[in-house]
Amino acid sequence: METLNVCLIGTGRAGMIHGRNMAKKIEGAKLIALCDPSPENLKNAQIELGVEYIYTNYQEALKNEEIDAVIVVTPTAYHKEIVIAAANEKKHILCEKPLAMDEQECLDMIKAADRNNVKLQVGFMRRFDESFQEAKKIVDSGAIGDVVMIKSLTHGPSEPKPWMFDISISSGPIGEVNSHDLDTLRWFSGSEVSSIYSIGGNFRSPEVKEKFPDYYDTVAMNLTFDDGKLGFIEGAQYVQYGYDARTEILGTNGSILVGDQGKHKLSIATKDGEIKRPAMHSWTYLFKDAYVSEDQAFIDCIRNDTEPLVTGYDGLMAVKLVRVGLQSLQEKKIVLVDEKGEE
């Protein structure tokens, strides 16, 4: 197959990660187009990436018959319309997480991709991280026996943007950071979640409690799986010390730890008798190589006509579990996951 021509839709911080990869690091692909409603973002991205075509309207971009695939990195509210339009134009799609606003939107997008025989990959980059992939191989080999419990956490350092305090829009940490953990647990367990119990609280932004009484910045989630496995997820925003993503898989004969709080594999000993380690500062740094692998895998699955490692169904289940987890938190009870996103 010839080189695949790619269009990046959305040139913000996350979008430019994919843009730089496609422009310089991915075999079998060429970034030929950019689309963004912001003329300033578009101009800056074009100067840096040197692409031939630029568009402020995605519908115009999709009319370009030279484009074989698109990467969608826009606000979630626009994912459905863009992905369905791209599928109808026979463009393969890599869509950043979350896949959509709700499960029905996800189903509509999956159906559009299936109907048009195009690939739909969802951007859960942890599945492409070298350490996470090695852990999955070890789990699948049986080296730690049968998996009985999986724990995963994500702590984000940044102060929430004003819109995030409204959890009807953001879903709080469960949606903002823990969707990665939910996908990680499904991946390592090889099973579907059967129930979720969530508890949480607002510990770092007391000034918004009156206006947003339901806002929470810290959450703990207990999960059970259809096959009896146990799960635990911890999430937090505005931790300030750094970005933190770690997973532990416990088996009947051993365990695996994935991730580290340190930015580098070094410790600094000083004359005052203290040992210091720089903390990981950003997800963009921690998962830099994972994004390259993710983008390469997207191109490879198109060229080889194989199923993406992260499918539309995986994206659908993450959206569903975020909803169930938030429902549990708000209703202060265990919520059963009684449907699997199928009609």
N, C-alpha and C positions, 0 to 999 in steps of 0.2 A: 504494500500500500504506500502511496505517496505521502509526503509530509502533510499533516493535518493543520489547517489554518484555524486559528482560535481568535475569538473576540472576548474581551474582558468587559463585563457589564458591572460597573461600580468601581471607582478608582480611589476609594478611601484607604485607610491604613491596612485593613485586611485584604482589600482587593489588590493593592499594590504588591503584597507578598506573592500572590499568584501571578501578577503581571510580570514581576522581575524574574520569577522562575520560568515562565513560558517564554520570555524574551531571550533568556540566556542559558538555561540549565536543563531543559527538557528535550530529550531525543525524540525525533519524529514529529515535532510540533513547531509551529511558527506563529507568533503573536502578530496579527495583521490589523487588528481593529480594537478601538476603545470606545466605550459608551458611558457617559455620565451626564446627568442634567446640569451639573455645575461647570460652566465654561472655564473657570479658573482651575479646578481639579483636572479637567480634561486637557487643558493646555500644558500644565505642569507634567502630567503623566506622559503626554506625547513627546515632550522635549526629552524626558528621561529615557523612555522606552523606544522612541523612534519608529512608531508604527505608521502604516500608510493611511489607514482610514480612521476618522473620528466622528462620533455621533452624539448628539444630545438626546435623541429619542431612540429607545431600543427597537421600536417597530421598524424604523428605517434601517437600523443595523441588521436586523434579521432578514431584510430583503436582499442583502448582499450574498449572492450565490457562491462567492469564493469562500465564505465562512463555513467550516465544517462542524465546529463545536463552540459552545459558549461557557463561560464561567460566571455565575451569578453571585455577586457579592453586594447586594443592595439591602435596605431595610426589609425585614421579614414580610411586612405587609404587601410588598410588591412581588414576592417570590412566585406566587401562584400564577399571576397573569403573565409574567415574563417566561417562566418555565413552560407553560402550556403553549404560549406563542412560539417559543423556540422549538418545541417538539413538533408542532404543526408545520414548521418550516424545515423539518428533518435535520435539525441541529442536535448533536449530542450535548449533554448538559452535566456540568459539575455545579451543584448548588450548595452554598455554604449553609451551615446549620444556624437556627432551626429550619427545617425544610419548609414549614408553612405556619400559619397562625393557628390552625386546628386540624383535627384528623380528616375531616371531609375535604379540606383543601389538599392535604397530602394525597388522599385517594384519587382526587381529580388529576393531580399532577402525574401520579404513577400510571394511571390509565392512559393519559395523553402520551407518555413516553412509550408505553407498550403498544398502543395503537399505531404509532408512527415508527416503531422498531428502532428507537434510539436509546442510547445509554443514559441512565440517570444515576449519578453518583452524588452522595451527600458528604459534606465536608467535616467528618469527624477525624481530625488529623492524628489523634492518639493511636489509632489503629495502625498508622504508618510509621510511628516512632520506633527506632531500632530496639530500644529496651522493651517496650510493650510487645513488639512482635516476637522477640526472643522469649519473653515470658509465655506468650501464647503457645509457642512451639513446645516449651517445657511442659506446660499443662497438658497439651494434646498427646505428648509422649507417655504420659502416665508416671513421670518421674517423682511427683509428689503424691501419688495415689489419687484417690477420688477427691475432687474439689468439694468442700463442705461449706466454706464461707469466703466471701469476697468483700473487702473493705476498700473504699475509694474516697479520696477527698480532693477538693479544689478550694483554695483560698485566693482571692483576688485582692491586690493592694489598693486599687484606685477608689477615690471617693465617688459614690454613685452620682450619675447625672440626674438632674431634677426629675426627668420623666420616669426614672427607675423606681422612685418612691411609690408610684401608683402601680401596685402589683397586678391590677387588672390589665395593665399594658405590658409590664416587664416580667411578671411571675416571680420577681425577686431572684435570689440566688439559685433557686431550683431551676429556673429557666435560664438565667444569665450564665451560670457556671456549671451547675450540676447535670445539665443535659449530657455533657461529656462523660460524667461518672455513670449515669444511667446506661449509656451506650457501652461503656467499658464493662459493666457488670453483665449485661446481656451477652457480650462477646466472649468473655472468659467463662461464663457459666454454661453457655450453649443451651440455655433454657429461657423461658419467658417468666416475667414477674407475675406473681399471683396476688400479692397484696403489698400495700405500703402504709406505714405509719410515720407521720412527720411531726416534729415539734421544733419550735424556733422562737426567736425573739429579736428585738431591736436593741442592740447594745452600744452602737457606735454613732447613731444619728438621733439622739433624744430630741433634738429641736424640731423634728418632723412628726413626732408622735401624735400631736393634737390634730394636725391636718391629715396625716396618713396613719391612722391607728393600726391598720393591718400590716404595715410595712415591717419586714424582718430583714436583718442582715446576716443572721446565723441560723443554720438549720441542721438537724440530725434526722436521718431517715432510716428506718428499719424496713427491710424488704424480705419477702419470702418468694421462692420460685416454684414453678409447677412441679419440679422434680425433687423438691424438699430442701434445696440449697438455701443458705441464709446470706443476706446482704446488708451492708451498712454503708451509708453515704453521709459525708460531712461537707457542708458548704458554708462559705463566709465571704462577704464583701467588705472592702475598706479595712483590711487587716494591717495595711501600711508597711509591714516589715518586708514584703516581697510577694512574688507569685509562687504558689505552692501547689503541686499536683503529684500525688502519690497513691499507689495501689498496693494492697497486700492480698495474696491468694493463699488461703489455708487449705491444705489437703489432709488426707488421712495419714500420709507418710512424710509430710514436709510442708514447707511454705516458700513463697516467693515474695520479695519486696521489690517494687518498681518505683524509682524516683528518689529524689534527694532534695533537700532544701537549699543546698549550696549552689552558687552560680558556677564555680569552678571546682575541680577536684584538688583543692589545696587548702591548707590551714596556715595561719600566720601566728607565730609565737612572738610576743613582744616582751620588752624588758620589765614591764609591770606584772609579769607572770600570767597574762591572759592569752588564751588561744582564740583566734577569731577566724571566721569564714564568711566571705561575702555571700549574701542571700541572693537567690534567683530574683531578678527584677522584673521580668516580663515573659508572658507566654510567647511573644514573637521571637524571643531569643531561645527559650527552652525548646520549642518545637520547630525551630528554623529548618532543620534537616527533614523533619517529618513532613513539612509542607512540600518540600521538593519531591519526596517519595510519593506523596499523595497525588500531586500533579502528574508525575510520571506514570503512576498506576492508572490514572484516568485516561491518558493517551494510549497506554498499552492495552487497556480493556477494549477500546474502540478498534485499534489496529488488529487485535487478536480475536475479536468478537467473543469476549468472555464476560462473565458477570462482574460488576464492580465489587470490590471488597466491602464497601458500605453502600447498600442498596436504598432505593426509595422506601422499601418496607422498614429498614432500620431507621430511616428518618421519621417515618410515621410513628413507630413505636416510641421513639424518644419524645416526640410531641405528646403522645398519649400519656406517657409516664410522668412527664412534667405536669400535665393537667391533674392526674390522679394524686401526685405528691402534694400539689398545692391545695387540692380539695381536702386531703387529709389534714393538712396544717390548719386550714380555716375551720373545718368542722370538728377538729380535735378528736378524731377517731380513725381506726383502721379502715382503709378503703380497699375493697376487692377489685382487682383488674379482671373483669369477667368477660371482656371481649378482646380480640387480638387484632383489631383494625381491619377485619375482613367483612365483606357484605354477606 
